[in-house]
Amino acid sequence: MGAIRATLPAPMTDDQLSVQSVTGVDLTLKIAGPGTRSYAFVIDWHIRAVVAAAWLLIAYYVFDIALTVKSAAGFLSILPASLIYFLYHPILEVALRGSTPGKRMARVRIVSRDGGPPGTSALLIRNIFRLIDSLPAAYMLGLITCFVTANRVRVGDMAAGTLLVLDNAAAEKSLLRIEALATRSQLSLDALELVDQVLERWDSLESASRSQIARSLLRRLDPAADAGALEALADANLRDRLQAHLNTAAAHV
Protein backbone atom coordinates (compact mmCIF):
# COMPACT_ATOMS: atom_id res chain seq x y z
CA MET A 1 0.00 0.00 0.00
CA GLY A 2 2.90 2.27 -0.54
CA ALA A 3 2.96 5.18 1.90
CA ILE A 4 0.00 4.02 3.95
CA ARG A 5 0.90 3.07 7.53
CA ALA A 6 -1.26 2.68 10.59
CA THR A 7 -0.24 4.92 13.48
CA LEU A 8 -2.63 3.17 15.88
CA PRO A 9 -4.03 -0.37 15.94
CA ALA A 10 -6.36 -0.49 12.95
CA PRO A 11 -10.05 -0.70 13.96
CA MET A 12 -11.58 -3.84 12.52
CA THR A 13 -15.01 -5.39 12.23
CA ASP A 14 -15.85 -8.84 10.95
CA ASP A 15 -15.96 -7.67 7.35
CA GLN A 16 -13.81 -4.55 7.12
CA LEU A 17 -10.56 -2.98 8.25
CA SER A 18 -10.14 0.74 8.83
CA VAL A 19 -6.60 1.89 8.01
CA GLN A 20 -5.35 5.18 9.47
CA SER A 21 -2.71 6.91 7.37
CA VAL A 22 0.01 9.28 8.52
CA THR A 23 -2.28 12.22 7.73
CA GLY A 24 -5.17 10.82 9.75
CA VAL A 25 -7.29 10.03 6.68
CA ASP A 26 -9.05 6.69 7.10
CA LEU A 27 -9.22 4.12 4.31
CA THR A 28 -11.74 1.30 4.73
CA LEU A 29 -10.71 -2.05 3.31
CA LYS A 30 -13.37 -4.72 2.92
CA ILE A 31 -12.25 -8.20 3.96
CA ALA A 32 -12.63 -10.82 1.22
CA GLY A 33 -15.03 -13.68 1.88
CA PRO A 34 -14.62 -17.42 1.20
CA GLY A 35 -16.16 -17.13 -2.27
CA THR A 36 -13.71 -14.48 -3.46
CA ARG A 37 -10.82 -16.39 -1.89
CA SER A 38 -11.84 -19.56 -3.71
CA TYR A 39 -12.17 -17.70 -7.02
CA ALA A 40 -8.62 -16.29 -6.73
CA PHE A 41 -7.24 -19.67 -5.69
CA VAL A 42 -8.89 -21.52 -8.59
CA ILE A 43 -7.38 -19.05 -11.09
CA ASP A 44 -3.92 -19.42 -9.55
CA TRP A 45 -4.27 -23.21 -9.41
CA HIS A 46 -5.03 -23.37 -13.13
CA ILE A 47 -2.10 -21.08 -13.94
CA ARG A 48 0.46 -23.08 -11.99
CA ALA A 49 -0.94 -26.41 -13.19
CA VAL A 50 -0.81 -25.32 -16.83
CA VAL A 51 2.72 -23.92 -16.54
CA ALA A 52 3.98 -27.04 -14.75
CA ALA A 53 2.28 -29.32 -17.31
CA ALA A 54 3.69 -27.26 -20.18
CA TRP A 55 7.21 -27.80 -18.82
CA LEU A 56 6.65 -31.56 -18.63
CA LEU A 57 5.29 -31.68 -22.17
CA ILE A 58 8.30 -29.77 -23.47
CA ALA A 59 10.64 -32.16 -21.68
CA TYR A 60 8.81 -35.22 -23.00
CA TYR A 61 8.04 -34.24 -26.60
CA VAL A 62 10.77 -31.73 -27.42
CA PHE A 63 13.71 -33.20 -25.52
CA ASP A 64 12.44 -36.80 -25.61
CA ILE A 65 12.99 -37.33 -21.88
CA ALA A 66 11.14 -40.13 -20.10
CA LEU A 67 9.35 -38.56 -17.13
CA THR A 68 10.48 -40.88 -14.39
CA VAL A 69 12.41 -40.33 -11.20
CA LYS A 70 14.46 -43.47 -11.96
CA SER A 71 16.59 -41.57 -14.49
CA ALA A 72 18.59 -38.43 -13.80
CA ALA A 73 17.17 -36.65 -16.86
CA GLY A 74 13.62 -37.59 -15.93
CA PHE A 75 14.10 -36.42 -12.34
CA LEU A 76 15.57 -33.11 -13.49
CA SER A 77 12.51 -32.61 -15.71
CA ILE A 78 10.00 -33.40 -12.97
CA LEU A 79 11.80 -31.29 -10.37
CA PRO A 80 11.27 -27.91 -12.11
CA ALA A 81 7.58 -28.73 -12.68
CA SER A 82 7.21 -29.57 -8.99
CA LEU A 83 8.97 -26.35 -7.97
CA ILE A 84 6.70 -24.32 -10.28
CA TYR A 85 3.62 -25.92 -8.75
CA PHE A 86 4.57 -25.80 -5.07
CA LEU A 87 6.55 -22.53 -4.97
CA TYR A 88 4.13 -20.55 -7.16
CA HIS A 89 2.38 -18.82 -4.25
CA PRO A 90 5.35 -18.00 -1.97
CA ILE A 91 7.54 -16.69 -4.78
CA LEU A 92 4.89 -14.57 -6.47
CA GLU A 93 3.36 -13.26 -3.23
CA VAL A 94 6.78 -12.08 -2.05
CA ALA A 95 7.71 -10.64 -5.46
CA LEU A 96 4.32 -8.93 -5.94
CA ARG A 97 3.99 -7.83 -2.30
CA GLY A 98 0.93 -9.82 -1.37
CA SER A 99 -0.54 -10.49 -4.78
CA THR A 100 -0.63 -13.15 -7.51
CA PRO A 101 -2.17 -13.19 -11.01
CA GLY A 102 -5.23 -14.92 -9.59
CA LYS A 103 -5.59 -12.41 -6.77
CA ARG A 104 -5.27 -9.54 -9.21
CA MET A 105 -7.98 -10.99 -11.42
CA ALA A 106 -10.21 -11.48 -8.37
CA ARG A 107 -9.30 -7.95 -7.19
CA VAL A 108 -7.97 -9.02 -3.78
CA ARG A 109 -4.59 -8.72 -2.06
CA ILE A 110 -2.88 -9.73 1.16
CA VAL A 111 -2.27 -7.08 3.84
CA SER A 112 -0.96 -7.14 7.38
CA ARG A 113 -3.39 -6.52 10.24
CA ASP A 114 -2.39 -2.85 10.34
CA GLY A 115 -3.37 -2.51 6.68
CA GLY A 116 0.19 -2.26 5.34
CA PRO A 117 2.00 -4.55 2.92
CA PRO A 118 2.91 -7.90 4.50
CA GLY A 119 6.54 -8.69 5.21
CA THR A 120 8.44 -11.51 3.55
CA SER A 121 8.47 -13.60 6.74
CA ALA A 122 4.70 -13.23 7.13
CA LEU A 123 4.10 -14.33 3.54
CA LEU A 124 6.39 -17.34 3.94
CA ILE A 125 4.69 -18.37 7.20
CA ARG A 126 1.31 -17.98 5.52
CA ASN A 127 2.39 -20.34 2.74
CA ILE A 128 3.99 -22.92 5.04
CA PHE A 129 0.62 -23.23 6.76
CA ARG A 130 -0.97 -24.16 3.44
CA LEU A 131 0.04 -27.69 4.40
CA ILE A 132 -2.39 -27.49 7.31
CA ASP A 133 -5.08 -25.52 5.47
CA SER A 134 -5.14 -28.13 2.71
CA LEU A 135 -6.11 -30.94 5.12
CA PRO A 136 -7.74 -33.37 4.74
CA ALA A 137 -8.07 -32.51 1.02
CA ALA A 138 -8.94 -29.67 -1.36
CA TYR A 139 -8.18 -26.97 1.25
CA MET A 140 -11.17 -28.11 3.28
CA LEU A 141 -9.80 -26.97 6.66
CA GLY A 142 -8.79 -23.57 5.28
CA LEU A 143 -12.21 -23.06 3.70
CA ILE A 144 -14.04 -24.04 6.89
CA THR A 145 -11.99 -21.61 9.00
CA CYS A 146 -12.83 -18.82 6.55
CA PHE A 147 -16.51 -19.42 7.28
CA VAL A 148 -16.24 -19.60 11.06
CA THR A 149 -13.53 -17.05 11.95
CA ALA A 150 -14.41 -13.43 12.69
CA ASN A 151 -12.28 -11.92 9.92
CA ARG A 152 -12.72 -14.71 7.35
CA VAL A 153 -9.15 -15.91 7.70
CA ARG A 154 -7.60 -19.34 7.22
CA VAL A 155 -5.05 -20.94 9.56
CA GLY A 156 -2.16 -19.49 7.55
CA ASP A 157 -3.51 -15.96 7.98
CA MET A 158 -3.90 -16.44 11.72
CA ALA A 159 -0.30 -17.65 12.02
CA ALA A 160 1.12 -14.89 9.81
CA GLY A 161 -1.07 -12.02 11.04
CA THR A 162 -2.44 -11.30 7.56
CA LEU A 163 -5.80 -10.60 5.95
CA LEU A 164 -7.12 -10.93 2.42
CA VAL A 165 -8.93 -7.74 1.42
CA LEU A 166 -10.73 -6.46 -1.65
CA ASP A 167 -8.41 -4.26 -3.68
CA ASN A 168 -9.95 -0.78 -3.67
CA ALA A 169 -7.46 0.86 -6.01
CA ALA A 170 -9.49 4.04 -6.45
CA ALA A 171 -9.73 4.69 -2.71
CA GLU A 172 -6.05 3.98 -2.17
CA LYS A 173 -5.05 6.25 -5.04
CA SER A 174 -7.14 9.05 -3.55
CA LEU A 175 -5.59 8.54 -0.12
CA LEU A 176 -2.06 8.54 -1.51
CA ARG A 177 -2.81 11.76 -3.39
CA ILE A 178 -4.03 13.42 -0.18
CA GLU A 179 -0.89 12.28 1.64
CA ALA A 180 1.31 13.70 -1.11
CA LEU A 181 -0.55 17.01 -1.02
CA ALA A 182 -0.29 17.21 2.76
CA THR A 183 3.50 17.12 2.60
CA ARG A 184 3.66 20.39 0.64
CA SER A 185 0.59 22.25 1.84
CA GLN A 186 0.00 24.14 5.08
CA LEU A 187 -3.75 23.66 4.88
CA SER A 188 -5.49 21.80 7.66
CA LEU A 189 -6.39 18.27 6.66
CA ASP A 190 -10.13 19.02 6.47
CA ALA A 191 -9.52 22.01 4.22
CA LEU A 192 -7.07 20.04 2.12
CA GLU A 193 -9.59 17.26 1.46
CA LEU A 194 -12.35 19.75 0.66
CA VAL A 195 -10.27 21.76 -1.83
CA ASP A 196 -8.93 18.59 -3.43
CA GLN A 197 -12.43 17.18 -3.92
CA VAL A 198 -13.69 20.39 -5.51
CA LEU A 199 -10.74 20.52 -7.92
CA GLU A 200 -11.06 16.83 -8.75
CA ARG A 201 -14.73 17.27 -9.67
CA TRP A 202 -14.30 20.71 -11.21
CA ASP A 203 -15.10 19.73 -14.80
CA SER A 204 -18.21 17.80 -13.80
CA LEU A 205 -19.72 20.74 -11.86
CA GLU A 206 -21.85 23.41 -13.47
CA SER A 207 -19.92 26.63 -14.05
CA ALA A 208 -22.10 28.79 -11.77
CA SER A 209 -22.09 26.21 -8.97
CA ARG A 210 -18.36 25.62 -8.98
CA SER A 211 -17.62 29.35 -9.08
CA GLN A 212 -19.87 29.88 -6.05
CA ILE A 213 -18.25 27.00 -4.19
CA ALA A 214 -14.76 28.23 -5.10
CA ARG A 215 -15.46 31.77 -3.87
CA SER A 216 -16.90 30.42 -0.63
CA LEU A 217 -13.83 28.26 -0.08
CA LEU A 218 -11.43 31.06 -0.89
CA ARG A 219 -13.16 33.38 1.59
CA ARG A 220 -12.76 30.73 4.30
CA LEU A 221 -9.14 30.06 3.40
CA ASP A 222 -8.23 33.73 3.34
CA PRO A 223 -10.70 35.85 5.38
CA ALA A 224 -8.69 39.00 4.63
CA ALA A 225 -9.17 38.66 0.86
CA ASP A 226 -11.06 41.46 -0.90
CA ALA A 227 -14.64 40.27 -1.51
CA GLY A 228 -15.02 42.43 -4.59
CA ALA A 229 -11.84 41.06 -6.11
CA LEU A 230 -13.04 37.49 -5.55
CA GLU A 231 -16.35 38.24 -7.26
CA ALA A 232 -14.48 39.65 -10.25
CA LEU A 233 -12.33 36.55 -10.73
CA ALA A 234 -13.14 34.41 -13.76
CA ASP A 235 -13.82 30.69 -13.53
CA ALA A 236 -10.29 29.69 -14.54
CA ASN A 237 -8.74 32.15 -12.09
CA LEU A 238 -10.79 30.72 -9.23
CA ARG A 239 -9.51 27.27 -10.06
CA ASP A 240 -5.92 28.51 -10.15
CA ARG A 241 -6.34 30.20 -6.76
CA LEU A 242 -7.63 26.98 -5.20
CA GLN A 243 -4.78 25.00 -6.75
CA ALA A 244 -2.28 27.50 -5.35
CA HIS A 245 -3.72 26.97 -1.87
CA LEU A 246 -3.00 23.25 -2.15
CA ASN A 247 0.66 23.92 -2.80
CA THR A 248 1.60 26.95 -0.72
CA ALA A 249 -1.28 27.69 1.64
CA ALA A 250 -0.78 29.29 4.99
CA ALA A 251 -4.38 29.78 6.09
CA HIS A 252 -6.56 27.24 7.83
CA VAL A 253 -10.28 26.56 7.67
Secondary structure, DSSP 8 states (H G I E B T S, - for coil): -TT---SS---B-SSEEEEE-TTS-EEEEEB--HHHHHHHHHHHHHHHHHHHHHHHHIIIIIS-----TTSHHHHHHHHHHHHHHHHHHHHHHHHTTS--HHHHHHTEEEEETTSS---HHHHHHHHHTHHHHTTTTTTHHHHHHHHHSTT---HHHHHHTEEEEE--HHHHHHHHHHHHHHTT--S-HHHHHHHHHHHHTGGGS-HHHHHHHHHHHHHHH-TTS-HHHHHH--HHHHHHHHHHHHHH-----
